[in-house]
């Protein structure tokens, strides 16, 4: 444990600490520009230069990387130190005259203006970004290029680097704000600071998530991309970060299952005529929702990609819904959320809003009233579906605008609406993996891919499989109140089963006679309820009677007659037929 | 081949094949001579020998640099040692027919002393060589660097064999320490002490590196050594590696030195083929592998930590050396780095012993030092002198004094960043009446500065340093502000740009010097330069920045009046800074020959034949063509 003196104060520090760390321990501030506690000391800016005396020898050393050695005496504000510090800051100011970080240092040192010009550089070449990329992230995408006064931070040959993983760590650490992120890895960027889509590798999944703890997204995390970084573990005071943790698959035995897997939204970029993904200011309803939320990077302000608020906004209903080319059904929720957006845009920006609708479907408690309120707020309603968005101007006033083409069916004319921003209301559709989920749980799917309920009126949350329920948009498009109601209904159904502790099963089920079963497994392949399985030991099919619905399909296909339906055995059927025929025979005499 | 006996047997076998009385021609094929046509000369000599049916009887050997680059291309005919400088391919026929066949010395081809006018037959008689002590360079110009046999026959690799078979590693370190050998790269750190620290450092593997980056303008010592005698460096590195406990070495050499790279590559291959490098050297059980690492030509990569970063494949920029490279160098392993000349000295020390070596030189600086003597001196070239020789001897006896009868003004040693200028402000080197008024000034340097002994301490005390061995002599036509500007321009471009004081400081100092040279200097500029120099020197990360202000500080120190003349009088006393000079024609001297009229590229000169001419200052671009063509000293530059 070396003991040293800094500005007359004695301090004992751990082995391996630097003078800068020792000074921190004493509360003595030494200014730095290129230093960061997470990075290896670099010693480039030289602003932390201090006077160090060891024995009789006095030297100027940089506090950030000189070890705090036993017995050294350090001066951090001697006349010689201050003289050099002023000169260095003045030299830096001559390069970058307007940087706040330098201006503050200059003010602290009493430097009014630099004698070395008013350089217009923005980068102070502190190398924090480069070292972050190399030491922490491990991507090694950026580096210094050229020598001397030509030195600059760049990617190899100034070209887009494949090594860049778009983590943004360089931007985050830059003390000058010079580095900016541009379109990264094909992700849609509508504002230079706002990347829609996952932004941070560590995040809480959503507000009110349970448990309300952050998790690391391995797809986004630099550590899982490059093997380096682990900054989170370094800074976590509770040592709570564990990069070794892995996804675990657990098997849980349950009596009932509620399937509530939700929906997907149709991909608007497939519908080329709307220019989604091509024009910066054509966004989807969900993106608008994120943008206008108070926690968005714009703080809830509705801004275009250039940072300006829009002066006019068009909201297009039924993008992919009620469209025989895509989805024939109505997505049900779009009318009402589009009205909400219109209201928000009017309220927050005062911009002109056009709602382009086929029919206004505001059936629901208080919904029609909200529609009326929008009408009163001067939202322009145009009855007609938006057919195309273009940036090709045909009339004055259309330059630099997004032009929405539509047929106004009330006026009977084709209209062109020049606007700044377009919000699309894409169709809700069944999830891409819905068929796979349906197979797993023995569910049926309707023609449009949503899960089939047991009965549209009498069993809206039940399914054909006992003990398996569905709720929400996996069953079909619906809004939040409907989803909540369905969920509650399913929960009540489940609770009644749980409370009883047992289930009443159908008396009519199939059984396979072991002695006659040939093990052909035809029954297993045809069973719609996954009730039949194969007993490898006995080499025969077995029917799970708790699952079997007694449909009799297996009985019909069984070539050996081993599969029999209780109470409907062949002998019973034949006897019934015989009985019936006997009665008829009594009345009518058939010739023998 | 095993041990020292095997080596000696090989040497004897080669000697047996060679007739000591046979005639052979050594053609200097150093880069200097090659650029002046040495390759054509060698070819012409061979053709001439064939014409006279002497092929196979007289050998033409292309050797490394003989040092007297001024006089290239040059040859020495052995065994007589007849020295012919400044040859052309056309001279080959005469040389073969007269000197080789008839043993006649061709008088007009002999070297003529520019001072005395005497002609000398033998190399050893020439003043340029007389005061030299060629130890490191002794085989340069004698052996063909691509033939390992040439090196072997002169006792090559015997020092390495002695070290491997007869000495313990500790003994070698002790011997080097006792010899007083100091690093020749600039700093002069005792080599033995460095070796010992590296030997004692913890960590495996250990590395040895030869710094052959040598990028100072006007310095070519290391390059010539590598080109002319690469085996001596390899041998030194084997000894060093054995003493330190290293099995892997690198030679970091500039890619701009193609001949050095090629000769070294050949030498390594030959040495490996003869079991002098690689596994189990000479069956001693010691392994040592040597690799060439070609540098991209950044001056800063001569700095040890930047050099190591470059070998590692990173950007060549220095890091703080608060932890020494002998403990944590290349790939954070103990690394011993020495420069070419230091390594080349090692076999000498081992072969002849520490006592022999330490007898040469001064109390603190032992052995010899190779300098590249350039600038306004009669005999430019590569000189090797014992430590302690005076500057006067180097510049005037070996260098033959200032060229063209001009007056000596200053000498710069130690390269641009290490360099400082030693100045003859007192005029000790010339009569007092010749001195210009502006030069008289206060005597800031001792009278005997010109007689300063060349050793590490004396040069440092005088405000200069040994450096890697550049020595640039300047005469009275040199403007000292312009010299400072030149070096700072070099350093601005060669600074790696990592640390602020070096990158921004030098750039801004250069801007100030440029405005002074441009006649826009301001009162207070000299003080500002000194203030900036103080910070740049004190706070820069590496030696490049730390010593960068030296050219400015030393020229201000010794030539302040010259700076003041630029700033206050808008006058360049040496007549170099074009913005501050004007050409005019002295009407009384002008004969109206019309030569200047024809030479002027901008038609600035008017006048009738046989009448005095006039220069229009508005049209004049100050190219100096008129001055060069005037035979009557009528054109005046002031």
Interface residues (C-beta under 8 A of the other chain):
Chain A: X41 X43 X44 X45 X46 X47 X49 X60 X61 X62 X65 X66 X67 X80 X83 X84 X87 X88 X91 X92 X94 X95 X115 X116 X117 X125 X127 X143 X144 X146 X147 X148 X149 X150 X151
Chain B: X298 X300 X315 X317 X319 X320 X322 X323 X492 X493 X494 X495 X496 X497 X498 X499 X500 X501 X503 X504 X505 X507 X508 X511 X528 X531 X532 X534 X535 X538 X539 X540 X541
